[in-house]
Amino acid sequence: MAEQTQSYRNHARLFPLFHFFVLPVLFINALNQIRHVIQAPTLSTVWTMIVAFALLALALSARIMALTVQDRVIRVEMRQRLAMCLPADLQGRINELTRRQLVAMRFASDAELPDLTREVVAGKLTAPKDIKMRVKNWQADWLRA
């Protein structure tokens, strides 16, 4: 996979087992359990519907937790990179960057981080999409959850 070129257009990551199997199966199961409750509303069918929604919520919350931990690691990594790459006048502003901005900036090369950071702290770039679109020398990140 490292041989491929990564860019803004193809950087989004889909995890096939999760996105194309686990989520659809759990979602269809929840819908099926709703159908069972409508057709035969008993305590048992209501309970299986609740369990179906709990399983769907479990899968979604596990994904959210994994992405949250990943973002925390990226935030620490980016603060460390910025401390090494930024000129003195910008180093004191690293903590002004939001988690979403730091996560978006991770694709930038070390050489373009100072100018990119200057634009972000000046308020010219705020949305992660805008930050990623501004990256010229895309640094691939294949190790994402």
C-alpha positions, 0 to 999 in steps of 0.5 A: 500500500505504501507504493500508492500516492496519497492525496486529498482526493483519496486520503479518506480511509474505509475499513472494509470489515467495519464499513461494508460488513459490520455496520450494514449487518447490524443496521439491517438487524436493527431494522429487522428487529423493528419489523418483528416488534411491529408484527408481533409486539411481545416483551421478547421482540422488544428486548431483541430490538433493544439488544440490536440497537445496543449492538449497533451503538456498540459498533459505532462507539468503538469506532468513535473511540478508536478515532478519538485515540487516533486524533489524540496521538496525531495531536501529540505528534503534530505538536512535536513536529511543529515544535521542531519545524516552526520558527520562534515567532510561531512556536508560542502559538502552537497551543492555539491550534485546535485538534481538528486543525492539527489533524488536518495539518498532519499531511503537510511536509515539514517545509510547508508547515510554517507557512501553513501554520501562519495561515491557520493561526491568522484565521485564513484557514479554519476548516480541516478541508481548507487546510488539507486542500492547501497542502502542496507536498502531501505526506501520506498517512497509511496507518490510520484507524 
